[in-house]
Amino acid sequence: MPTIGQVLFWLVTLICAAAGAYLGSYLKKKGENLATKEDIAELTRATKEIEAKISHHQAHKRVIGSSCDSTPRLNICQRITWPQPAPSLQIA
């Protein structure tokens, strides 16, 4: 028959093993959530940066376009090289 010390030892071992398994899976999930949150923040920052560049490009295009319309004899519209739009983000 097992002694009270042996029963307590196995009970404490079982409780520690269960707590360790739970804590391990808990911390893994927390790490995944943190990584996802950081990825979303990076994508949001990149999206806003691209939107700002596009907005600036469109405003610049309107200003130059209006000057081209008002002075067609200068023929400056043919010499203007428009920058290409920003490439789209590809998420791997």
DASUL-V717527 format. One record per backbone hydrogen bond with DSSP energy under -0.5 kcal/mol. CO is the residue of the C=O (numbers start at 1). NH is the residue of the N-H. E is the energy in kcal/mol with one decimal. If there is no record, write none. Layout:
co=CO nh=NH e=E
co=CO nh=NH e=E
This chain:
co=3 nh=7 e=-2.0
co=4 nh=8 e=-2.4
co=5 nh=9 e=-2.3
co=6 nh=10 e=-2.4
co=7 nh=11 e=-2.3
co=8 nh=12 e=-2.9
co=9 nh=13 e=-2.3
co=10 nh=14 e=-2.3
co=11 nh=15 e=-2.3
co=12 nh=16 e=-2.6
co=13 nh=17 e=-2.3
co=14 nh=18 e=-2.3
co=15 nh=19 e=-2.5
co=16 nh=20 e=-2.6
co=17 nh=21 e=-2.2
co=18 nh=22 e=-2.4
co=19 nh=23 e=-2.8
co=20 nh=24 e=-2.3
co=21 nh=25 e=-2.1
co=22 nh=26 e=-2.5
co=23 nh=27 e=-2.6
co=24 nh=28 e=-1.9
co=25 nh=29 e=-2.1
co=26 nh=30 e=-2.3
co=27 nh=31 e=-2.2
co=28 nh=32 e=-2.1
co=29 nh=33 e=-2.5
co=30 nh=34 e=-2.2
co=31 nh=35 e=-2.3
co=32 nh=36 e=-2.3
co=33 nh=37 e=-2.4
co=34 nh=38 e=-2.4
co=35 nh=39 e=-2.3
co=36 nh=40 e=-2.5
co=37 nh=41 e=-2.1
co=38 nh=42 e=-2.2
co=39 nh=43 e=-2.5
co=40 nh=44 e=-2.5
co=41 nh=45 e=-2.3
co=42 nh=46 e=-2.4
co=43 nh=47 e=-2.5
co=44 nh=48 e=-2.4
co=45 nh=49 e=-2.1
co=46 nh=50 e=-2.3
co=47 nh=51 e=-2.7
co=48 nh=52 e=-2.2
co=49 nh=53 e=-2.1
co=50 nh=54 e=-2.6
co=51 nh=55 e=-2.6
co=52 nh=56 e=-2.6
co=53 nh=57 e=-2.6
co=54 nh=58 e=-2.8
co=55 nh=59 e=-2.4
co=56 nh=60 e=-2.6
co=57 nh=61 e=-2.4
co=58 nh=62 e=-2.2
co=59 nh=63 e=-2.1
co=60 nh=64 e=-2.5
co=61 nh=65 e=-2.9
co=62 nh=66 e=-2.5
co=63 nh=67 e=-1.6
co=64 nh=68 e=-2.0
co=65 nh=69 e=-2.0
co=66 nh=70 e=-1.7
co=67 nh=71 e=-1.2
co=71 nh=74 e=-0.9
co=72 nh=75 e=-0.9
co=76 nh=79 e=-0.8
co=76 nh=80 e=-0.8
co=80 nh=82 e=-0.6
co=89 nh=91 e=-0.5
co=90 nh=92 e=-0.6
